[in-house]
Amino acid sequence: MQALIICNAESPELEQLTIQGSASLLPLGNETVLARLMSIFILSEISDITIVHNKAQTIRLTNYLNENRQLWPDYMKVNLRELPNFYSLSETLQRIRSSITSNYLFITYSNTVISEIDLRDIFLTMIRKKASVVAVFSTLPTTESKLFKSIPSELTVTTNDHSTLISYVPASDIKKQSKLSKNLSYQQTILCRSDLRDCGLYLVSRAALDHVAKLGEDITHRKKSIWQYFWSEPPEINQEANGESDEKFETNNIKNYIECYQTGGTCIHEHRDKIISVKFEDPLIYAETNRLIIQKSCSHTGSQQSGKEFNIIQENCTVHKKAFIRSSFVGSSCKIGADVRILNSVLLSNVEIKDNCTVQGCVIGEKAVIEELCNLKSCTVAAIQRVPTGTNLESKQLGFTDPELNAT
């Protein structure tokens, strides 16, 4: 099988945390977001991966590949493909269509975090449900996170047996009085759930892939989300069914099921893990995801005596002996002054925080400088920004720009 990682249309806020604008290389525990995705594909023996990126990310992603290629299996093929960040999913698939030779393609995004998953389970879900698209959904660990508990719910509507996804409504589209579409079959029993969230990982059959790629010829489809493509008219699959499939699947004989009859619908694969699986666009959600991963990692390795005192502090950091750091990630070459308190935060590389500052629940971008006597709570600071002396702010974004205003 093959995989596609889409990095060319990342959240502007996440991009502006780094100097070279590559959110896929943001740290995630002792890895990066991209490294974690690559590990999942390697463990499931996905041998051909395409990473779609924009021009600004070329140098950094090329360096990443050169630095890590020796760690990957020899049979593994990883290609970089530069495409504009305004390309839709259909346009992207249209451009890479000739390189897709497999009958099935995993599609994911550079802001997707998936833990403890075997991609073969998703494939078996596709076969059992006779679907052409499988979307991975998971719950958030709200018992361990006040921030995740406050995130608005998403709505999924499936058939009662979970075999078909009828409707998916993201949190931004849910209104106080939502109504189901009238075109739902009145003879069908439906199941509505608000405890699941789209993880940003999908398995797409060749027929569905070709169907979405053809839509790239029509510019009216440019602003569609991935879900709107999947809910277009399902592709016609002219395969003859050779009786009912055996419900007992053996992964060793997985090739025997490739030609299985499929109805062309979309279904959900509900993934349960011990840490977190989430798709994030907000820097604070990223920081909270990082915190949970670090906490679980330290708990499993026993590297910290207290579950509340876990930290990851990377190399070449200068931390004053009077500084206090708890539940935080501190990137390489950071400088932390005296009487500084850092709680539940992420500091990317080369950040400097001067004396007598408190940083709580924040994300501080690369090479940012926090001057003396600052108090920041639930704030995000873009890369290479300077926060003036005595700044006292809560829930603010500092130094970010609107990419559309800068477009020429």
C-alpha positions as CSV (number, residue, x, y, z in Angstrom):
1,M,0.0,0.0,0.0
2,Q,0.9,3.7,-0.3
3,A,0.5,6.7,1.9
4,L,0.1,10.5,1.3
5,I,1.1,13.0,4.0
6,I,-0.3,16.5,3.2
7,C,1.9,19.3,4.6
8,N,1.3,22.1,2.0
9,A,-1.8,23.6,3.6
10,E,-1.0,23.8,7.3
11,S,-2.6,26.1,9.9
12,P,-1.0,29.6,9.6
13,E,-0.7,29.8,13.4
14,L,1.2,26.5,13.5
15,E,3.4,27.5,10.6
16,Q,4.3,30.8,12.2
17,L,5.7,29.1,15.3
18,T,8.7,28.0,13.3
19,I,11.1,30.1,11.3
20,Q,10.8,28.0,8.1
21,G,7.1,27.5,8.4
22,S,6.9,23.7,8.8
23,A,4.4,22.6,11.4
24,S,5.0,19.0,10.6
25,L,8.4,19.2,12.3
26,L,7.0,20.6,15.5
27,P,8.3,18.6,18.5
28,L,6.0,16.0,20.0
29,G,7.6,14.4,23.1
30,N,10.9,13.1,21.9
31,E,9.8,13.0,18.3
32,T,8.2,15.3,15.8
33,V,4.7,15.2,14.4
34,L,6.0,13.9,11.1
35,A,8.4,11.4,12.7
36,R,5.4,9.9,14.6
37,L,3.4,9.5,11.4
38,M,6.4,8.0,9.6
39,S,6.8,5.5,12.5
40,I,3.2,4.3,12.1
41,F,3.6,3.7,8.4
42,I,6.9,1.9,8.9
43,L,5.4,-0.4,11.6
44,S,2.6,-1.3,9.2
45,E,5.1,-1.9,6.4
46,I,3.8,0.9,4.1
47,S,6.6,1.0,1.7
48,D,5.8,4.0,-0.5
49,I,5.1,7.5,1.0
50,T,4.6,10.8,-0.7
51,I,4.9,14.0,1.3
52,V,3.2,17.0,-0.3
53,H,4.6,20.4,0.8
54,N,4.8,24.0,-0.2
55,K,7.9,25.9,-1.5
56,A,8.8,27.4,1.9
57,Q,9.1,23.9,3.5
58,T,11.4,22.4,0.8
59,I,14.7,23.0,2.5
60,R,13.7,21.9,6.0
61,L,11.9,18.7,4.8
62,T,14.7,17.8,2.5
63,N,17.1,18.1,5.4
64,Y,14.7,16.0,7.5
65,L,14.7,13.2,4.9
66,N,18.5,13.2,4.5
67,E,19.0,13.0,8.3
68,N,16.5,10.2,8.8
69,R,16.7,8.0,5.7
70,Q,19.3,5.8,7.2
71,L,16.9,5.0,10.1
72,W,14.2,3.7,7.8
73,P,14.0,0.3,6.1
74,D,15.9,-0.1,2.8
75,Y,12.8,-1.0,0.9
76,M,11.1,2.2,1.9
77,K,10.5,4.9,-0.7
78,V,9.8,8.5,0.4
79,N,9.2,11.2,-2.1
80,L,8.8,15.0,-1.7
81,R,6.3,16.7,-4.0
82,E,6.1,20.5,-4.0
83,L,2.6,21.9,-4.6
84,P,1.0,25.4,-3.8
85,N,-0.7,25.7,-0.5
86,F,-4.0,26.7,-2.1
87,Y,-4.4,23.4,-3.8
88,S,-7.5,21.4,-2.8
89,L,-7.5,17.7,-2.0
90,S,-8.8,16.9,-5.5
91,E,-6.1,19.0,-7.2
92,T,-3.4,17.4,-5.1
93,L,-4.6,13.9,-5.9
94,Q,-4.8,14.8,-9.6
95,R,-1.2,16.0,-9.6
96,I,0.2,12.8,-7.9
97,R,-2.3,10.4,-9.5
98,S,0.3,8.9,-11.9
99,S,2.5,7.9,-9.0
100,I,-0.3,6.0,-7.1
101,T,-0.1,2.4,-8.2
102,S,-1.7,0.7,-5.2
103,N,-5.4,-0.2,-5.0
104,Y,-5.5,1.6,-1.6
105,L,-4.1,4.9,-0.3
106,F,-3.7,6.2,3.2
107,I,-4.2,9.9,3.4
108,T,-3.3,12.0,6.4
109,Y,-2.3,15.5,7.3
110,S,0.8,17.0,9.1
111,N,-1.3,18.1,12.1
112,T,-2.5,14.5,12.8
113,V,-1.3,12.7,15.9
114,I,-2.2,9.0,16.1
115,S,-1.1,6.7,18.9
116,E,-0.8,2.9,19.0
117,I,-2.5,2.0,15.8
118,D,-2.0,-0.8,13.3
119,L,-3.0,0.3,9.9
120,R,-4.0,-3.2,8.9
121,D,-6.9,-2.9,11.3
122,I,-8.2,0.0,9.2
123,F,-7.9,-2.1,6.0
124,L,-9.8,-4.9,7.6
125,T,-12.5,-2.4,8.6
126,M,-12.8,-1.4,5.0
127,I,-13.3,-5.0,3.9
128,R,-15.7,-5.9,6.7
129,K,-17.9,-2.8,6.1
130,K,-17.6,-3.1,2.3
131,A,-16.6,0.6,2.1
132,S,-14.5,2.6,-0.3
133,V,-13.4,5.1,2.4
134,V,-12.6,4.5,6.0
135,A,-12.1,7.5,8.4
136,V,-10.4,7.1,11.7
137,F,-12.2,8.6,14.7
138,S,-11.3,8.6,18.4
139,T,-12.3,10.0,21.7
140,L,-10.3,12.7,23.6
141,P,-9.0,12.0,27.1
142,T,-11.2,14.6,28.7
143,T,-10.7,13.1,32.2
144,E,-7.1,14.1,32.0
145,S,-7.4,17.5,30.4
146,K,-9.6,20.5,31.2
147,L,-8.8,22.0,27.8
148,F,-9.9,19.0,25.9
149,K,-13.0,18.8,28.0
150,S,-14.0,22.4,26.9
151,I,-13.6,21.7,23.2
152,P,-17.0,21.7,21.4
153,S,-18.3,18.3,20.3
154,E,-18.4,17.0,16.8
155,L,-21.4,15.0,15.5
156,T,-21.3,11.7,13.6
157,V,-24.4,10.0,12.2
158,T,-24.0,6.4,11.1
159,T,-26.2,3.4,10.4
160,N,-27.0,1.5,13.6
161,D,-24.4,-1.2,12.7
162,H,-21.7,1.5,12.1
163,S,-21.3,0.2,8.5
164,T,-22.0,3.5,6.8
165,L,-21.2,7.1,7.8
166,I,-24.3,9.1,6.9
167,S,-23.2,12.5,8.1
168,Y,-20.3,14.2,9.9
169,V,-20.6,17.8,11.3
170,P,-17.5,19.5,12.7
171,A,-17.8,21.5,15.8
172,S,-17.6,24.8,13.9
173,D,-20.8,23.9,12.0
174,I,-22.9,22.6,14.8
175,K,-25.7,25.0,15.8
176,K,-27.9,24.9,18.9
177,Q,-30.7,23.3,16.9
178,S,-29.2,21.0,14.3
179,K,-31.4,19.0,12.0
180,L,-30.6,15.9,10.1
181,S,-30.9,16.0,6.3
182,K,-34.3,15.1,4.9
183,N,-32.7,12.7,2.4
184,L,-31.9,10.2,5.1
185,S,-33.8,6.9,4.5
186,Y,-36.8,6.7,6.8
187,Q,-36.4,2.9,6.8
188,Q,-32.9,3.1,8.2
189,T,-32.1,3.1,11.9
190,I,-29.4,5.7,12.6
191,L,-27.0,6.3,15.4
192,C,-25.9,9.8,16.5
193,R,-22.7,10.3,18.5
194,S,-21.0,13.3,19.9
195,D,-18.1,11.6,21.7
196,L,-15.9,11.0,18.6
197,R,-13.6,13.3,16.8
198,D,-12.1,13.1,13.3
199,C,-8.4,12.2,13.6
200,G,-7.3,13.2,10.1
201,L,-6.4,9.7,8.9
202,Y,-8.2,8.0,6.0
203,L,-8.0,4.9,3.9
204,V,-9.3,5.5,0.3
205,S,-9.8,2.8,-2.3
206,R,-8.6,3.3,-5.9
207,A,-12.2,3.9,-7.2
208,A,-12.8,6.6,-4.6
209,L,-9.4,8.2,-5.2
210,D,-10.0,8.4,-9.0
211,H,-13.5,9.9,-8.3
212,V,-12.1,12.7,-6.1
213,A,-9.1,13.4,-8.4
214,K,-11.5,14.0,-11.3
215,L,-13.2,16.7,-9.4
216,G,-9.9,18.7,-9.5
217,E,-10.7,19.7,-13.0
218,D,-13.6,21.8,-11.7
219,I,-12.4,25.0,-9.8
220,T,-15.8,25.1,-7.9
221,H,-14.5,22.2,-5.8
222,R,-11.4,24.1,-4.7
223,K,-12.6,25.1,-1.3
224,K,-14.2,21.8,-0.4
225,S,-13.1,20.0,2.8
226,I,-12.1,16.3,2.6
227,W,-15.5,15.3,3.9
228,Q,-17.4,17.1,1.2
229,Y,-15.4,15.1,-1.4
230,F,-16.2,11.9,0.3
231,W,-19.9,12.8,0.4
232,S,-20.2,13.5,-3.3
233,E,-21.9,10.8,-5.3
234,P,-20.2,7.6,-4.4
235,P,-18.1,6.1,-7.2
236,E,-19.6,3.3,-9.2
237,I,-17.6,0.1,-8.6
238,N,-18.3,-2.5,-11.2
239,Q,-16.9,-5.5,-9.3
240,E,-18.8,-8.7,-9.1
241,A,-19.5,-10.0,-5.7
242,N,-18.3,-13.6,-5.3
243,G,-20.7,-14.3,-2.4
244,E,-20.4,-13.0,1.1
245,S,-16.9,-12.4,2.5
246,D,-15.8,-14.6,5.4
247,E,-15.9,-12.6,8.6
248,K,-12.8,-14.3,10.0
249,F,-9.8,-12.4,8.5
250,E,-6.2,-13.4,8.7
251,T,-3.7,-10.7,8.1
252,N,-1.3,-13.2,6.6
253,N,-3.7,-13.8,3.8
254,I,-4.6,-10.1,3.4
255,K,-4.1,-10.1,-0.4
256,N,-7.0,-12.5,-0.8
257,Y,-9.4,-9.8,0.2
258,I,-8.2,-7.0,-2.1
259,E,-10.8,-7.8,-4.8
260,C,-13.6,-7.9,-2.3
261,Y,-16.9,-6.3,-3.4
262,Q,-17.4,-2.8,-2.0
263,T,-20.4,-0.6,-2.0
264,G,-18.6,2.7,-2.4
265,G,-19.7,4.3,1.0
266,T,-17.7,5.8,3.9
267,C,-17.4,4.2,7.3
268,I,-15.8,4.9,10.6
269,H,-12.9,3.0,12.2
270,E,-13.2,3.8,16.0
271,H,-9.6,3.8,17.3
272,R,-9.0,3.4,21.0
273,D,-5.5,4.1,22.4
274,K,-3.9,4.8,25.8
275,I,-2.6,8.2,25.1
276,I,-4.3,10.5,22.5
277,S,-5.3,10.6,18.8
278,V,-6.2,14.0,17.6
279,K,-6.1,16.5,14.7
280,F,-5.1,19.9,15.8
281,E,-5.0,23.4,14.2
282,D,-4.7,25.5,17.3
283,P,-1.3,26.0,19.0
284,L,-2.8,25.5,22.5
285,I,-4.4,22.1,21.4
286,Y,-0.9,21.2,20.1
287,A,0.7,22.1,23.4
288,E,-1.9,20.1,25.4
289,T,-1.3,17.1,23.1
290,N,2.4,17.4,23.7
291,R,1.9,17.6,27.5
292,L,-0.1,14.4,27.5
293,I,2.4,12.5,25.4
294,I,5.3,13.7,27.6
295,Q,3.3,12.7,30.7
296,K,2.6,9.2,29.4
297,S,6.1,8.7,28.2
298,C,7.6,9.7,31.6
299,S,5.1,7.5,33.4
300,H,6.0,4.5,31.3
301,T,9.8,4.9,31.6
302,G,9.7,5.9,35.3
303,S,12.0,8.8,34.5
304,Q,10.2,11.1,36.9
305,Q,9.2,10.4,40.5
306,S,6.3,12.7,40.4
307,G,3.7,12.7,37.7
308,K,3.4,16.5,38.0
309,E,7.1,17.3,37.6
310,F,7.7,15.7,34.2
311,N,9.6,17.8,31.6
312,I,11.6,17.4,28.4
313,I,14.5,19.7,28.3
314,Q,16.6,19.4,25.1
315,E,20.3,19.9,24.7
316,N,22.3,23.1,25.0
317,C,19.7,24.8,27.2
318,T,20.8,27.2,29.9
319,V,18.4,27.1,32.9
320,H,19.0,29.3,35.9
321,K,19.1,27.4,39.2
322,K,16.3,29.5,40.5
323,A,14.0,28.8,37.6
324,F,11.0,26.4,38.1
325,I,9.8,24.3,35.2
326,R,6.8,21.8,35.4
327,S,5.0,19.7,32.8
328,S,6.7,21.5,29.9
329,F,8.8,21.0,26.8
330,V,11.9,23.2,26.4
331,G,13.5,23.0,23.0
332,S,17.2,23.1,22.3
333,S,19.4,26.1,23.0
334,C,16.8,27.9,25.1
335,K,17.8,30.4,27.9
336,I,15.8,30.5,31.1
337,G,16.5,33.3,33.6
338,A,16.3,33.6,37.4
339,D,12.9,33.3,39.2
340,V,11.2,32.2,36.0
341,R,8.1,29.9,36.3
342,I,7.2,27.7,33.3
343,L,4.1,25.6,33.6
344,N,2.3,23.3,31.1
345,S,4.1,25.1,28.2
346,V,6.0,24.4,25.0
347,L,9.1,26.5,24.2
348,L,10.5,25.8,20.8
349,S,14.3,26.1,20.0
350,N,16.3,29.2,20.9
351,V,13.7,30.8,23.0
352,E,14.9,33.3,25.7
353,I,12.9,34.0,28.8
354,K,14.4,36.7,31.0
355,D,14.2,37.1,34.8
356,N,11.0,37.2,36.9
357,C,8.6,35.9,34.2
358,T,5.7,33.4,34.5
359,V,4.7,31.4,31.4
360,Q,1.7,29.2,32.0
361,G,-0.1,27.1,29.3
362,C,1.7,28.9,26.5
363,V,3.4,28.0,23.2
364,I,6.5,30.2,22.5
365,G,7.8,30.1,18.9
366,E,11.4,29.7,17.7
367,K,13.8,32.5,18.7
368,A,11.2,34.5,20.5
369,V,12.3,36.6,23.5
370,I,10.2,37.3,26.6
371,E,11.6,40.3,28.4
372,E,11.7,40.7,32.2
373,L,8.6,40.8,34.5
374,C,6.2,39.3,31.9
375,N,3.2,37.2,32.9
376,L,1.7,35.2,30.1
377,K,-1.2,32.7,30.5
378,S,-2.7,30.6,27.6
379,C,-0.9,32.7,25.1
380,T,0.9,31.9,21.8
381,V,3.9,33.8,20.6
382,A,5.1,33.6,17.0
383,A,8.7,32.9,16.0
384,I,11.3,35.7,16.3
385,Q,8.9,37.9,18.3
386,R,9.9,40.0,21.3
387,V,7.4,40.4,24.2
388,P,8.1,43.8,25.9
389,T,9.1,44.1,29.6
390,G,6.1,43.9,32.1
391,T,3.6,42.4,29.6
392,N,0.7,40.8,31.4
393,L,-1.7,39.0,29.1
394,E,-4.1,36.0,29.0
395,S,-5.4,34.1,26.0
396,K,-3.7,36.3,23.4
397,Q,-1.8,35.6,20.1
398,L,1.3,37.7,19.8
399,G,3.1,38.5,16.6
400,F,1.0,36.4,14.2
401,T,0.0,37.8,10.7
402,D,-2.8,37.0,8.4
403,P,-1.3,35.2,5.3
404,E,-4.0,36.5,3.1
405,L,-3.2,40.1,3.9
406,N,0.5,39.4,2.9
407,A,-0.4,37.8,-0.4
408,T,0.7,39.6,-3.5
